[in-house]
Amino acid sequence: MRIAIGGIEHESSNFALLETPFEAFFGHSRSCQPKELLTRTGEINTIIDGFIKGLRLEGVEIVPLGWFHAPSGRQPTRGTHEAVKESLLAPLRNSMPVDGVLLSLHGAYSAETVDDADGDILQSVRAVVGRACPVIAVHDLHCNIGKTMVENATALIVEDTYPHVDMSERGVEAANMMIQTIRGEVRPTLGWCPIPLFWSAEKMITSEEPMSLAIEQLLELEKHPDVLTASIGVGYQWADVNCAGAATLVVTDGDSAAAQKKAEDLAQWIWIRRDCWQRELLSAGQALIEGEKIAKYPIILADQADNSGGGAPSDSTEILRLFIEQNLKNAAVLYIADPETADKATEAGKGQIVEVEVGGKSHATQGPPVSMRAEVLAVSDGRVVCDGPMFAGLEVDHGKSVLLKQGGIYVIVISLAHQPVDLAFPRSLGLDCGSMQYICVKSTGHFRSGFGPIAGSIFNVDAAGIFTQDFSKIPFTRLGRDIYPMNPKTCFLI
């Protein structure tokens, strides 16, 4: 049995500032060439490693295609998309025949003139392997499921968790389904129902209600003897594409009508609760007031409009300015992406005092910069191995980085934008996050993977940033349908 594995992963926005170049797909810690895939242990928490782990447990021959991941950002050009796609297809053509193909695809990848780039990849793979060969893809929870994906995949599986701590688990699940399919033990049939809904990020956290109730619905569905797997895609809302929005997916064993009916029923369950997936906007100042009332520390403010994990620049300054104005003690801002400041502080060296203009350099909405006279507490090359559980064991590169301190406020400044997902990098710089009273994280939900255990209270806040979650302020032109909550009176499920 020969099963090909590979992936192209990108979360693409029309509203990010910088176009994603071809090279971005090849220099990331979550990218590797075909031969490198075979050297992986399969023990890191990624979908690709889940494929490897599941296939090796069954003694299956792995046919490596390559894994190409670019950080979230602006859509690549059509030419870049075609070139990256060819990097996956060429090894596949050269390895034919194969018995099946497993793909790690983000599910919210789009390119200029290609709204559903994941679907385009699946369609191109299908053209190489034919209709009889099973093709199974695993998507990020924040996926926009398009018709072309569904028409060209044997099965689609979506991560169940946010933060995404089940990436390897979903990869193993896909590998097992693939092996069973090739052996003729199951016949996957896929049902899909798009939902005209933009889901508020704070309401996606799977350990908390109401999202935990939605996951319970999936688990109940999967108890049915004919259901192989069930998924919810909550959508990626900063893509101006015609497939943006939430969706449900159900894979049954040989019963396409049942798969479609169950997907529609699950979508209806979500739709009638559509107000549950929304939240009122909350300013950083209001969050601090609420946090002080609760008096459980550290108070963590999630600066969700400046989350680099969703494509934002990670250099907005509103919360840093607020911390300074309020003269907070034991307060930290994690992380501001500002290569200019990182360079200047690194050149000055550990223990020196530097006068710097921090952040606010990428876009007017993100600034202005904050003037600081700060001590350089630590310098770093920015490399660290993640603690997990999300990305456990994966090395991440933040570029040239520094820890600054002014008064009672600590700021980690990095050169390559990354959202904080665990405590490993702050710890490497000597910052004990557990001893802080106030922490701002440039993240929406993934920070909970590592910061959840130390948090006293958590607030997702709506500070100034180009990736606002006030969806009515985003200049959409190509959605192709009315979406809740922007058009509450004119959008319908089916």
Buried (B, 14 or more C-beta within 10 A) or exposed (E): BBBBBBBBBBBBBBBBBEEBBBEBBBEBBBBBBBEEBEEBEBEBBBBBBBBBBBBEEBEBEBBBBBBBBBBBBBBBBEEBBBEBBEBBBBBBEEBEEBBBBBBBBBBBBBBBEBBBBBBBBBBBBBEBBEEEBBBBBBBBBBBBBBEBBBEBBBBBBBBBBBBBBBBBBBBBBBBBBBBBBBEEEBBBBBBBBBBBBBBBBBBBBBEBEBBEEBBEBBEEBBEBEBBBBBBBBBBBBBBBBBBBBBBBBBBBBEBEEBBBBBBBBBBBBBBEEBEBBBEEEBBBBEBBEEBEEEEEBBBBBBBBBBBBBBBBBBBBBBBBBBBBEEEBEBBBBBBBBBBBBBBBBBEBEBEEEBEBBBBBBBBEBBBEBBEBEBBBBBBBEBBBBBBBBBBBBBEBBBBBBBBBBBBBBBBBBBBBBBBBBBBBBBBBBEBEBBEBBBBBBBBBBBBBBBBBEBBBBBBBBBBBBBBBBEBEEBEBEEBBBEBBBBEEEEBEBE
